[in-house]
Structures are given as C-alpha cells and as structure tokens.
Amino acid sequence: MSKSVKKNYPQSLKGMHDILPSDQYIWEKIRNNLKDIAGFYNFLRIDTPLLEEAALFERTTGQDTDIVEKQMYIIKTSKGDRLALRPEGTPSVARAYIQHGLSHLAQPVKLYYEGSMFRREQPQAGRLRQLHQAGFEIISNADDPVYDAQTILACCRLIESLKIKNLNIHINSIGCKVCRPNYRRKLIDYYKPLAKSLCKDCSRRSVNNPLRLLDCKTPACQPFKEGAPIMLDSLCANCGKHFKAVLEYIESLGLSYTLDHYLVRGLDYYTKTVFEIFTEGIDLAIGGGGRYDYLIAMLGGRHSPAVGAALGLDRLVDVIKTKEINLLGKIKPKIAFIHMGDLAKRKSLSLIEELRVSGIDAVDFLGKDSLNAQLSLANKLGSPLALIFGQKEALEEDIIIRDMKTGSQETVPLKRIVKGIRRKMK
C-alpha cells in the first residue's frame, strides 16, 4: 500500500488570514455599526493610503518603539526611497490633515477610518501581521478634556453595539513636555540599580526612552514595574486638572474604569490621557488610544491638540465568536424558487430578477434538476413558500405557489406572481 503524498497547496502568509463567507456577516455588522456610531457623533470618513514614507512613522510613532524597531514592513524603491506599509492609522491621518488644509474646517475636525494595518508581529492569538483597525480622531485648537471622553465614548458605544458587555477602561495620564522630564528622571534613577537585570531592549531604552520600560512585555521585567514611580505624582497643574476632568466625564457617562498607573501605550507621540479598553474574560485589549497634542506641529502643521483611538476589528471578531454572541437575530427565511425542465430553467433568471426588484428574497437551486432534492433543500432552509416552475407552467405562463408547512398549493399567472406571494405571506 503506497503512502499518501502530502500535496503542496498554496497557503496564506504567516500572520495573514482569509475572511471566509461564514464570518463575513460579523465583519459587515461591525462596519455598519461603525458607520452608524461615527455618524451619530459627527465623525467624517477618511481613507489614507496603505503605503507611506517610512520617515512618517519613524518621526511620529518613535524610533525606540517596537512598531518602528521591529515590526514595520519596509519597501525600498529603485530610486532609493524608503516606504512602509502603514502599521497604524494616526500618523497618516495627521499627514492628510496637514497636506489638505483640514485645519481650515470648523473645529474640531472629527475623522474616522477603517482598514488594514501591517506589523511584523510574532503571530499568536490576538496578534496578526495584517490586522484590521477602526479609528476615531478628534483634532482641534484646544486640548479640551471633553474630546478625550467623547473618543472613549465612541469606542465603547461601538463595542457595546456588538453586544459585548462588561467593558472596563484602563486609563492613565503620562503628562506633557512640562512635567514629563521630571518623571523621566525619576524613572531613570529607579531603574539604574536594576540595569543588569533588565532585558536587552529595556537596557537600551532606560537611557533613550525610559517610559518604554513600563510598556515592556518581557516576563522578567514585569516585577520591576510594581515599584516604579507613578506619573500621577509628577503631573503639572494643567495635566492634573485635565486628567481630573476626563475622569469626571467618564464617571458622568457611567463607564467603568480602572486607574492603571503603569499604562503608557507603545507610541511616542502620546501626551496626557492614554487608555485601553478590555472586556471581561479576555486578556488582550480590544481598543486603545490617547491624546497627541504635539503630533501635528511635529509634522510641520500649526499647533493642533488632538486625541484618537483605534479598535482591533480582528480582536472584536474573536471576542464575538469566543463569547458566542448572536449578531444575526432572528433570520427571515427566503422563499424557495424551484424549477423543472430546460425551458423553465431558461426563464428562471428573469423571474428571480422580478422577485428581487419587488423586494422579495428568494433562494434558487438552479444547479439541481430533481424536484425532491430541491424541495428537501427548501425544507432545510425553512422556506415558508416554494415557487414551483415546471415545463407546463413555463408554456402556460403561470407558476405554482406551495405552502411548505401545510402542503397546500395554488397556480397563479406569472404576471400576478408578486401579489400571490404577498397574499400567501399574510
């Protein structure tokens, strides 16, 4: 007996996955709800290119971040240009805001997006190399804490619209350019005696970017965070007042939150408020963001305080499937269209189109010839009515409408097919 030979079928790339028809209804529900939530809170849609200059992310996201150091997909052109598949959405939105003069619009400018991002992650649960995100951005001429709260609110309402419950917001303030240098010195002093025990990345960042030490995911470095200085103790008066107002807004909305003193997020452009959103029973954040008051100016625009957030759509889908959330509700079964014979089959497509134009949902079995096989499929789908169109009916310009529950049926002229179906459905 010969051994079976394993066929070398093409496979999707590591960390990139297909979205199959069985999951498409979840994705469509998320996208539709995103559009509705964004519309209610007056966010306008923006779409930016998948490819940007690599320098855009290196300048904004940060040279010492995991995204820039390890995860960007870099493409070098024949002319020597360095391009990058976008790893996140905010720098592209900021670039578009400056390039197209959106600062001249009524303030604040509220934008949202949805699309693919690319990161060279180590593929595992909740981490993909092609990931899908939806984001909300509010860019204005003032750092009003109400915008922080509204960004968080839009994220929570989108998640809740998908029947995901028991949300908790982890939130912190990482200060501004006035108070952060003092906190930075405290972190350096705290970690200095621990230098030999830190991972390779943390050893380097302890000098260049000490805030990244609090974002390290290496297990060996986790215990050190527990005794690290707390940013809230170093906030200047303005940052303290701002953070207090954000928390008051969140409390007034009845949103559950936890002060996370060591939450800094992994991006260099954040200032003041940073947050992540969790749901009960799931370890990974399903969304997060923060304020970025200096980003627009850093790219050459006028000073424009801003706040934004992104939701991981792949993670939302995973949560919906893990928690077995039914987003479909009660599905209205379709009417079954059954044909018999070549003449009936040739005339079937135009009849089915007539049903579509009249707003009647129908399912056909044009690939089947057997009457019993088609009726069996109609029963499995729970079709309330079957339209039986055979050779005789095709010649005489009429059709049989059968009640699938009682078995009763009647013949009606084709020109009155829609009226006959609606009368039966009543």
N, C-alpha and C positions, 0 to 999 in steps of 0.2 A: 504494500500500500504506500503510495507516494505521499510525502509530506506536503501539506498545503503551503503554498508560497504566498508570503505577505505582499500584497500589492502596494506599490509606492504611489499612493494617491496624493495629489496636491493638498497641502494643509494651509490654514491661515497662519500668519506670522505670530510668533510668540508674543503674548500680551495684547493681541488684537483679535477681536471676535466678531462673528456674524450675528446680526439680529434677525432671528428666524421669524417666519409668519406667526408662530404661536405666541410670540412676545410682542408683536407689533401693536396690539391693542393697548398694552400698557404704555408704550412709548408715545402713542398718539394721544392717550389720555393726559400724560404729563405735558406734552407740548400744547395741547388745547387749554389745559388749566393754566399753564404758564402765560399764554396769551391773554386769558381772561383776567388773571390776577394783575399782570402788568398793566392791562388796560384800565382796570379799576383804580389803580394807584398812579395812573398817568405816566407810565414809563413808555418811551418810544423805542421801537425796534432798531437795532443797529447790527450790521453784519460786517465783519472785518476779514481780511484775507487769512488763509491758513499759513502763508509764508510771510515773514517779516525779516528785516535786517536783524541779525543776531545781536548787534550792539544795543538794540532797543531793550531787550530783556537783560542784558549784562549791565546796563546803566541803571535800570529800574528795579528789577527783581533782586539783583545783587550778586556780585562776583562770588561771595562766600556762601551762597545758598546751595542747597542740594540740587535745586532745579537747574541752576546755571552751571555748577561744577560738574554734575554727574548725569543729568537727565535730558538735556536738550539734544534734539536731532539737528546737527549742523550740516548744511549743504554748501559746498564751495563751487562757485561758478567758474567757467573758463576764463573769466576776466579777473578772478581773484576775490570776488565779493563773497562775504560770509552771510548766508541766510539761515534762518531757523524755522522749523515747524513750530507754530506757537504752542508753548507749554501752558499758557494761561491767557485769560482774556483781558484783564485790566490794562496792561501797557498798550495793547492795540487800540483799546477804546480811547485811552488818553492821547495817543498819537493822532487818531482820527479827529478827536475833539479840537486839537490844535490846528491840524492840517486844513480842516474845512471850516474853521472860524465859528465853531458852535458856541463859543463864548458870547457871541452877539445875540443868541436866542434868549428868550425870557428865562430868568434864573428862578429856581435851579433847573439845570438840564438833567432830566431823568431818562436813563437809557437802559435797555435790557438786551440780552443776546442769548443765543443757544447754538451750540456747535461742538465740533471735535477739537480736542487738545491732544498734544503728543508729548510723552515723557518716557525716557528710558528707565522706567521703574523695573525692579525685580518683580516679575509677575507673581501675584498671590491674591488671596481673597481680598477684594476691595481695591486692588491696585492694578491698573492696566496701562499699557503703553499707548493705546489710543483710547482716550476717555472722552466722555461727553459731559459738558457742563452747561448750566444755565446761570446767567449772572444778572445782577441788578447794580447799577452805578448811579449815584447822585453827585453831580458836580455843580458847585455853586460859588458864590462870592463871600460866603460866611461859613464858619465851622459850627453851625447850629446843631446841637445835640439831637434835635428832633429828627434830623435826617439819618443819624445813626439808628435811632429807634425805628424809623419807617423802613429802612433797609432790612433790619432784623425782622420786622413785622411781615414784610412782603415774602421773605423766605419761609417763615413759619406758616403763613396762610397757604402758600403753595404746597408745602409738605402736608398740612392738615387736610387740604382739599383732596389728597390722595388716600385719605382715611388712615394715615399714620398718626398714632396718638402718643401721648406721654412724652412730649418733647421737653428737652432741657437745654438751656443756653449756657455754655461755659463762656465767661466774659472776664476781661481784664483791661487795664489801661497800661500802655507802655510809654506814656509821656510824649514829650515833644523835644525839639532841639534845645530848649532851655533847660529842662530838668533831666533829660536822659544822660548827658555827660556825667553828672554826679552819680547816677545809678550805675553807669558803666564802670566807673572807678571802683565802686563797692563790689561789683561782680568780679572784677579783675583781682582785687585784694582777697576776696573769698576763695577763688579758685586757685590762686597762686600756690598755696601749700599742697594742693591736690594734683598738681601738674603731671606728676609721674603716673598717676592712676587713671588719667583721662584717656579716652580713645584717641586715635590719630587725628581725626577731624577736630575734636574738641581742643586738643593741644595747640593746634594751629589757630583756631578761632578764638581761643582765650585771649589772644593779643589783638587780632584784627577785628573781630566782631563778637564780643563776649555774650551778647544777647542770644546768639545762636546756640550757646551752651544749654540754654533752657529748652531748646527745641530738639535736642539730640534724642534719637530713638534707640541708641545702643543700650542694652540692658545694664552693662557695667557702669554706665554714667548716671542711671536713674536715681540711685540713692543720694547722690551729691546734691540734687536739686532741692531736696527736702529742707536743707539748712541754708539755702541761698537767700540773699537779701530779697525783700519784697518791693516791687516797683511802687506800689501804692504809698509806701512810706517815704518815697522820694519825689512824689509828684509836686510840681509847682502849683501855685494857687489857681491859675487858669485851668490846668489839666484836671486838678481835683474837682473844681466846680463843674467842668464839662462832664466828667465821669459820673458825678453825683446826679446830674440832670438826666443822663442817659438811663441810669438805673431807675430813676423816678418815672420816666416814661414807660419803661418796660413793666414796672410794677403796676402802673395805671392800666396797662393793657391786659393784666392778668397772666403774663407769660412767666413761666418757671425759669429761674436762672440760678447759676452757681458761680460764685467768685472763684476764679482759677488764677491764683497768684503767679503761676509759672507758665501761663499761656502767652506766647509771643508771636505765634504763627511764623511760617518759614520764609517770609518775604521782607526784604529790606525797606520797602517804601512805606510800611505801616507806621502810623503815629496814633497816639491816644487809644481809642477803642479798638480792641481786637476780640473776636468771638468765634465760637464753633457751636454747631447745633447737633445734638445727639437725640436718639430715641431709645426708649427702654429696651434692654436686651441686645443691643447692637453696640459693639465696642468702638467701631470707627465712626468719625464724624461724617454726617451726610451733607454738611454745608459749613461754610465759614467765611469770614471776611474781616474787614476793619476799615479804619479811616486812613486816608493817604493825602494829607494836606499839602505836601511839598512835591508830589509827583509831576503835576502839570508844569510847574515852574522849572523843575529839574530838566524837562524836555524842551524848554525854551518858551513855554506859554506864560501868560500872566498868572500871578498867584491865584489859585483856584482850589480852595479846600474841597475835599471830596471824600466819599465813603462808598464802599462797594462790598459785594458778597457773591459767592458762587456756590451752586449746589451741584453735587456729583449725580448726574442722572443715572449712571450705571449702578451707583450705590442705592439710589431710590428704587430702581427696579429690583435689585437684590432684596431690599427690605420688604417690598410688596410681596415678592414671591416667598421669602422666608416666613413672613407672618401670615401667608395665605390670605391676603386681602383681596376681596372680590370687587373689582372696579367696574365690572360689566353690568351688575344689577340683573334684573330680570330681562332676558333676551327675548324679543318678539320673534317667533319663528317665521320663516319665509314660506310663501306659497310655492308648492312644487309644480313645475312645468314638465309634463310627461308626453313624449312623442312616440309614435309608432309608424314606421314606414319611411321610405325615402322622400316622398312628396311632402309629408308632414314635417320632416326634418328640414327640408329646404325652406319651408315657410316659417319655421320656428323662430329664427333670429329676429325677423321683423316684428313678430308677435310679442316676443320678450321685450323688445325695444319699446313697443307701445305701452307695456306694463310699466317700464322704467319711467317713461315720460309722464305717466299718470300717477307716479308716486307709489306704486305697488311693488314691494320687494318680492322677488321670485328667485328660486334656485332651479337650475336646469340640469338634466342628466343626458346631454346630447351625445355623450360618449358611450351610452348604454342603449341596447336595442330591445332588451327584454322588458315587457310590461311589468312582470312580477318583480324584477330586480329594481326597477325604478320606483315602484310602489313601496318596496321594502326600505329603500333609502329615504323616501319621503316620511315613512313612519319613524325611522331612527332620528330624523331631524325634527320631529314633532310638528310637521307641517299641518296646519288646520284644514287646508284645502289642497286638492290636486286638480290641475287642469290637464285633461287627457285629450290629446290632439292626434288622431289617427288618420289613416288614408281616407276613410269615409268622410270624416269631419273636414279634412283638407279640401275635398272635392265639393262638399256641400256648404262650405264657408261657415261652419259653426264649430263649437267646442263643448266638451263635457266638463262640468264643474262637480267634483265629488267632495262631499264632506268626509274627511278622513276619520272622524270619530264615530259617526253613525253609519257610514257607508252609503247614505242616500246621495243621489246624483241627478242632475238635470242637464239638458242640452240647451245652449243659448247661441244665438247668432254671433259671429265674430265681432260685428260692429257694436254689439252690446256687452262685450266681454267685461269691460271695466265696471259697468253698472251692475252686472250679475255678480261679480266678485264682491263688490261693496255691500250689496244686499245680503249676500251669504255671511259676510263678516259681521254684520249687525246681529 
